[in-house]
């Protein structure tokens, strides 16, 4: 389970955008990850407002990592923010990046593009370049082990 925090032009400071008091009270273990997502106002009734800057996105993610310690993971959502931004978010406290998604309808609906694609190799390289080790996981954050001959996989400890 993931909890999404939508950030954007509604507040002046990242800490005002995160629902921290309520989120801190959530039962540990209910959510696996928190996903800070920037709201891009393009093609909406709020398009006259500026979207968040890259620095605001990094601050929001770092604050989420520090304040929401009852969420075991923080996700860098490269699909909406690019792989280079996700690399910076890893440095700011994220420990998860979404996989090799090709089509994501939410970004298509707001006119921010509609074809995001990367290979497993490119994703792993981006993670390494950011100074981390890429680890394939399943939906509940168990390490995935693959058979070298068949490519079949199983979750470690499953």
N, C-alpha and C positions, 0 to 999 in steps of 0.2 A: 504494500500500500504506500502511496506517495501523497504527500500534502503539498499543494501548489500555493506559493505566495506570489500573487501578481503585483509587480511593482511598476511604477510609472509616474505620470505627471500629476497625480492627485495629491501628493505630499512633497514637501520641500527637502526632507531628509530621509535617508534610507531607514533609519530606526523608527520613523513614524509610519512606515509602510508595512512593517512586519507585525503580525498579531501576536507579539511575544508573550504578554502575560497569559493569555488563554492557551497558547500553544505550549508554554512551559508546563502547564498543568495537565496536559494530556498524558494518559497512561503510557508509560514506557513499554515499547514493544508493539503498540497498536499500529504505528506508522513505521515503515522501513526507511523512508527518505523524505527530505524536504527539497522542493524544487523551486528556487527563486526564478520566476519568469518575468522578463520585462514586458510591459504593455506598450506596444507601438501604436500610437493613436491614428496612424494613416488609415484612410478610408473609413473613419468612424465619426461620430458626432463630436469627438474630442480632437479632431485632427489639427485644430488651431494651436493645441498645446505641444510643447516639445516632448519628445520621447526621452527616456533616461539615457544618460551618457554611459559609456563603457566603464568609467570610474565609478559611477553610481551603482552599476550592476555588480562590480567587484566589492564595493563597500557593503552592499546589501547581503551578498553571499557570505562575506567574512563575518558580519554581524550575526547572520543566521547560524553559522558554525559555532560561534562563541556563546550565543544566548540560548540556542535551542539544542542543548546537549542531550535532550531526551529523544532526539532523532539520531539514530546511529549513522546515517549517511546524508550527505548533501550532494545533489546532482548538478553538474554543469550541463545545461541543455544546449549543446552545440547546434542543434537543428534550427533554433531561432537566433543564435548569436555567433555562429561560425566556429570552426575548429580553433583558429588562433585565440579567440576570446575564451573558449573552453580551456585552453592551455593556461591562460592567466587565472582562470577560476580555480583550476587545480592548485595553483600557487597560493590562492586566497583561502583555501580550505575545503574545496570540493574533493570528494573521493570517488566520484562516479561520473561517467559520461555515457549518455545513451549510445546505442549501437549503430548499426549501418542502415538506418531507416532511409527509405527512398522517397516516400510520399507522405506528407503530413498535412492533413486537411485544415487544421486551425490556421496555419500561416497562409494557406491558400485563400481562406475565407476573408482575411483582412488585407489581402493584396500584397503581402510581404514576400511573395515568391511561392513556388509550389513544387520545386523539385530539388530536394536536398539528398545528396548521395555521397557516400564515401565507402571505401573498401575496408575490410578488416585490417589489411596491411597499413593503409593510410591512417586509420584510427589508432592502431598500435604505435605507429611512428610518431604521431602527434603526442601521445601520452609519454613515450620515451623522451622526446625532445623537451617536454616540460619537466623532465627529471624523475619520472615515475615508471613503475613496471605495470604493463597492461596485464590484466587478469580477466579471463572470460568468466562470467557468472550466470546463474539462473535468476529467475524473478524474485527469489527470496534470499539472494546474496550468498548462495553457496557456490564455491569454485566449481567450474565445469572442467571435467577431464575428458579428452578426446582420444579415441583409438587412432593411432598413427596410420594404420592400414585402411580402415573403413571410414573414418571420419565420424563414426558413431560416438555419441557423448552420453555422459551421465554426470549427475551432480555428486561432488565429493561428499561423502558422509550420508548419502541418500539410501 
